C-alpha cells in the first residue's frame, strides 16, 4: 500500500516551512514534503487521543533510522532503549534535535497527543511508566 503523497498546497507547504524558520534549518531548502496517509494508524491515533479528556495535540518532529517502518506500522515503545528520560518514543519541537536521530535528513512531523505532559528540567533516566503515573 502506498502511504505517501506529495504535499502541493501552498498554504500547507508554507505552514510546514515556518516550523523550520527558528532552527538551523532556516537556511536549508526543503526538497520534498510528503503527507503520510495510513488509515489504520489514523484510526489508532484518534482512538488513543480519545482516552484523554483534553488530548493536547501538538505537531512535533521525530527522527528515525527506519522511518518507513514507522509510516507502515506506527510507533512501538522500545524495550531495550535507555534514553535521557527513560524508555520512550522521543519527539521534539526543534527539527535540529530530531535530525540527530534521523536517516539522512528525513524527518517525520507528527501529530502527538501529549495528554498531561510532565515538565522536567533535566535528564532523568529513571523515568518509567510507574514513576510518571505516580506524579
C-alpha positions as CSV (number, residue, x, y, z in Angstrom):
1,X,0.0,0.0,0.0
2,X,1.2,3.5,-0.9
3,X,1.3,5.7,2.3
4,X,3.0,8.8,1.0
5,X,1.6,11.6,-1.2
6,X,3.2,14.8,-2.2
7,X,2.1,18.0,-0.5
8,X,1.2,20.5,-3.2
9,X,-1.0,23.0,-1.3
10,X,1.0,26.3,-1.0
11,X,-0.6,27.2,2.4
12,X,0.3,23.8,3.9
13,X,3.8,24.0,2.5
14,X,4.3,27.5,4.0
15,X,2.9,26.3,7.3
16,X,5.4,23.5,7.4
17,X,8.4,25.6,6.2
18,X,7.6,28.1,9.0
19,X,8.2,25.3,11.6
20,X,11.8,25.2,10.4
21,X,12.4,29.0,10.4
22,X,13.6,29.2,14.0
23,X,16.1,26.4,13.8
24,X,19.4,25.8,12.0
25,X,17.3,24.5,9.1
26,X,16.1,28.1,8.4
27,X,18.7,28.3,5.6
28,X,18.0,24.8,4.2
29,X,15.8,24.4,1.2
30,X,13.3,21.7,1.7
31,X,13.3,19.5,-1.4
32,X,10.2,17.4,-0.7
33,X,7.3,17.4,1.7
34,X,5.1,14.3,1.8
35,X,2.0,13.6,3.7
36,X,1.5,10.2,5.3
37,X,-1.9,8.6,4.8
38,X,-2.2,5.4,6.6
39,X,-5.9,4.8,7.6
40,X,-5.1,2.2,10.2
41,X,-2.7,4.5,12.0
42,X,-5.0,7.5,11.7
43,X,-7.8,5.5,13.3
44,X,-5.5,4.3,16.1
45,X,-4.3,7.8,16.8
46,X,-7.9,9.1,17.0
47,X,-8.8,6.3,19.4
48,X,-5.8,6.9,21.6
49,X,-6.3,10.7,21.7
50,X,-9.8,10.0,22.8
51,X,-8.6,8.5,26.0
52,X,-7.6,11.9,27.2
53,X,-10.2,14.4,28.4
54,X,-8.1,17.1,26.7
55,X,-5.7,15.3,24.3
56,X,-3.4,18.4,23.9
57,X,-2.4,17.5,20.3
58,X,0.7,19.2,19.0
59,X,2.9,18.8,16.0
60,X,6.4,17.5,16.9
61,X,9.4,16.2,15.0
62,X,10.7,12.7,15.2
63,X,14.0,11.4,13.7
64,X,14.4,7.7,13.0
65,X,16.8,5.4,11.2
66,X,13.8,3.5,9.8
67,X,11.0,6.0,9.0
68,X,9.3,3.7,6.5
69,X,8.7,1.1,9.3
70,X,7.0,3.8,11.4
71,X,5.0,5.0,8.4
72,X,3.7,1.5,7.7
73,X,3.4,0.1,11.3
74,X,3.3,3.1,13.7
75,X,5.5,3.7,16.7
76,X,6.3,0.9,19.1
77,X,7.7,1.5,22.6
78,X,11.3,0.2,22.6
79,X,12.1,-2.5,25.1
80,X,15.8,-2.0,25.4
81,X,16.4,1.7,24.8
82,X,17.7,3.8,27.6
83,X,17.1,7.5,26.8
84,X,17.7,10.7,28.7
85,X,14.2,10.5,30.1
86,X,13.8,6.7,30.3
87,X,12.4,4.3,27.7
88,X,10.1,6.0,25.3
89,X,9.4,7.5,21.9
90,X,11.0,10.9,21.7
91,X,9.7,13.9,19.9
92,X,11.0,17.5,19.7
93,X,9.7,20.9,18.8
94,X,13.0,21.7,17.1
95,X,13.8,19.8,14.0
96,X,17.5,20.0,14.7
97,X,17.1,17.9,17.8
98,X,15.3,15.2,15.9
99,X,17.7,15.3,12.9
100,X,20.4,13.8,15.1
101,X,18.4,10.5,15.2
102,X,17.3,10.6,11.6
103,X,18.2,8.6,8.5
104,X,19.9,11.3,6.3
105,X,17.7,14.4,6.6
106,X,14.4,12.6,6.6
107,X,12.2,13.8,9.5
108,X,8.7,12.9,10.5
109,X,6.4,15.7,11.5
110,X,3.8,14.0,13.7
111,X,0.6,14.9,15.4
112,X,1.3,13.9,19.0
113,X,-1.4,13.6,21.7
114,X,0.6,14.8,24.7
115,X,-2.1,14.2,27.2
116,X,-0.9,15.6,30.5
117,X,2.9,16.2,30.0
118,X,5.4,16.1,32.8
119,X,7.8,19.1,32.6
120,X,11.3,18.3,33.7
121,X,14.4,20.5,33.9
122,X,17.0,17.8,33.2
123,X,17.7,14.3,32.2
124,X,16.2,11.5,34.4
125,X,16.9,8.0,33.1
126,X,14.9,6.5,35.9
127,X,11.6,7.8,34.5
128,X,9.2,5.0,33.6
129,X,5.5,4.4,33.4
130,X,5.2,3.8,37.2
131,X,7.2,6.9,38.0
132,X,5.2,9.0,35.6
133,X,1.8,8.0,36.9
134,X,2.8,8.4,40.5
135,X,3.4,12.2,40.0
